[in-house]
Amino acid sequence: MGFEYILFDAALAEALRSFAAALGAPGQVRADPLGGWVVQVPEDLAESVQDAIEAEYNRLMLLQRDVLDAADGADLNDVLGVQFTLASGQTCWVRVPAVLGRRLADHFSFEEIHALVALVAEQVLQPNDAPLCQKL
């Protein structure tokens, strides 16, 4: 499979693919059935390469937000995509509406947003009815 990153601008998706390839992580870009483009890179990357790709993706996500904000009719694809992996190993995307995505991105890093979405998804898939005062 590999790591997947979604972007809604073809040029930004190609920029991420090129960036990854320059680091020795050849990838591919494919259209997403729900809109946008998915950049897929191999899983077996050195941690430093993976970190660099993540940092570039975060930079491009901010740029994409600015591009979408400036474009007429941008609200059609204006979402924040957050990827997480289920316990089964299946990769899933959560599409966060623009108004919430912007508020999250204004106050949290993309790593923090990812951790929050993954935690919520895990809690939904494996509900815990324990009292809230108990530690996780």
C-alpha positions as CSV (number, residue, x, y, z in Angstrom):
1,M,0.0,0.0,0.0
2,G,2.0,3.1,1.2
3,F,1.4,6.5,2.7
4,E,-1.4,8.5,1.1
5,Y,-1.8,12.3,1.1
6,I,-4.9,14.1,-0.4
7,L,-4.8,17.5,-2.1
8,F,-7.5,19.2,-4.1
9,D,-5.1,21.0,-6.5
10,A,-3.4,18.9,-9.2
11,A,-0.3,21.2,-9.2
12,L,0.1,20.8,-5.5
13,A,-0.3,17.1,-5.7
14,E,2.4,16.9,-8.4
15,A,4.6,19.2,-6.3
16,L,4.4,16.7,-3.3
17,R,5.0,13.7,-5.6
18,S,8.1,15.5,-7.1
19,F,9.3,16.5,-3.6
20,A,9.0,12.9,-2.4
21,A,10.7,11.5,-5.5
22,A,13.7,13.9,-5.0
23,L,14.1,12.4,-1.5
24,G,14.2,8.9,-3.0
25,A,10.6,8.0,-2.4
26,P,9.0,7.6,-5.8
27,G,5.3,8.0,-5.7
28,Q,2.2,8.3,-7.9
29,V,-0.7,10.6,-8.1
30,R,-4.3,9.3,-8.8
31,A,-7.7,11.0,-8.8
32,D,-9.8,10.5,-5.7
33,P,-13.3,9.4,-6.5
34,L,-14.7,12.0,-4.1
35,G,-12.6,14.8,-5.6
36,G,-9.0,15.9,-5.5
37,W,-5.8,13.9,-6.0
38,V,-4.1,11.3,-3.8
39,V,-0.3,11.2,-3.7
40,Q,0.9,7.7,-2.6
41,V,4.5,7.0,-1.6
42,P,6.0,3.8,-0.3
43,E,5.6,2.7,3.3
44,D,9.2,1.6,3.9
45,L,10.8,5.0,4.2
46,A,13.5,6.2,6.5
47,E,12.0,8.2,9.4
48,S,13.8,11.4,8.2
49,V,12.3,11.1,4.7
50,Q,8.8,10.4,6.1
51,D,9.2,13.5,8.4
52,A,10.3,15.6,5.5
53,I,7.4,14.5,3.3
54,E,4.9,15.2,6.2
55,A,6.4,18.7,6.7
56,E,6.1,19.4,3.0
57,Y,2.5,18.1,2.9
58,N,1.6,20.4,5.9
59,R,3.1,23.3,4.1
60,L,1.2,22.5,0.9
61,M,-2.0,22.0,2.9
62,L,-1.7,25.6,4.2
63,L,-0.9,26.8,0.7
64,Q,-3.9,24.9,-0.6
65,R,-6.1,26.5,2.0
66,D,-5.0,29.9,0.9
67,V,-5.6,29.0,-2.8
68,L,-9.1,27.7,-2.0
69,D,-9.9,30.8,0.0
70,A,-8.9,33.1,-2.8
71,A,-10.7,31.1,-5.6
72,D,-14.3,31.8,-6.6
73,G,-16.5,28.8,-5.8
74,A,-13.8,27.2,-3.6
75,D,-16.3,25.9,-1.1
76,L,-17.0,22.9,-3.4
77,N,-13.8,21.2,-2.4
78,D,-13.0,23.2,0.7
79,V,-12.4,20.4,3.3
80,L,-9.6,19.2,5.5
81,G,-8.7,15.6,4.8
82,V,-7.3,13.7,7.8
83,Q,-6.0,10.1,7.2
84,F,-5.8,7.4,9.9
85,T,-5.3,3.7,10.0
86,L,-7.7,1.2,11.6
87,A,-6.5,-1.6,13.8
88,S,-7.1,-3.9,10.8
89,G,-4.5,-1.9,8.8
90,Q,-7.1,-0.3,6.5
91,T,-6.4,3.3,5.7
92,C,-9.4,5.7,6.0
93,W,-10.0,9.4,5.4
94,V,-12.1,11.8,7.5
95,R,-13.2,14.8,5.5
96,V,-13.6,17.8,7.9
97,P,-15.9,20.6,6.7
98,A,-14.1,23.9,5.8
99,V,-15.3,25.9,8.7
100,L,-14.1,23.3,11.3
101,G,-10.9,22.5,9.4
102,R,-9.9,26.2,9.3
103,R,-10.6,26.6,13.1
104,L,-8.6,23.4,13.8
105,A,-5.7,24.4,11.6
106,D,-5.6,27.9,13.1
107,H,-5.1,26.5,16.6
108,F,-3.5,23.0,16.2
109,S,-0.6,21.5,14.2
110,F,-1.5,18.9,11.6
111,E,0.0,16.3,13.8
112,E,-2.3,17.3,16.7
113,I,-5.3,17.3,14.3
114,H,-4.4,13.8,13.1
115,A,-4.0,12.5,16.7
116,L,-7.4,14.0,17.6
117,V,-9.2,12.5,14.6
118,A,-7.5,9.1,15.1
119,L,-8.5,9.1,18.8
120,V,-12.1,9.9,18.0
121,A,-12.2,7.3,15.3
122,E,-10.8,4.7,17.7
123,Q,-13.3,5.6,20.4
124,V,-16.2,5.4,17.9
125,L,-15.0,1.9,16.7
126,Q,-14.3,0.7,20.2
127,P,-16.7,2.5,22.6
128,N,-15.7,2.8,26.2
129,D,-18.6,3.3,28.7
130,A,-16.2,3.8,31.6
131,P,-16.8,6.9,33.7
132,L,-15.1,10.0,32.3
133,C,-13.1,10.5,35.5
134,Q,-11.0,7.4,34.7
135,K,-7.7,7.8,33.0
136,L,-7.4,6.7,29.4
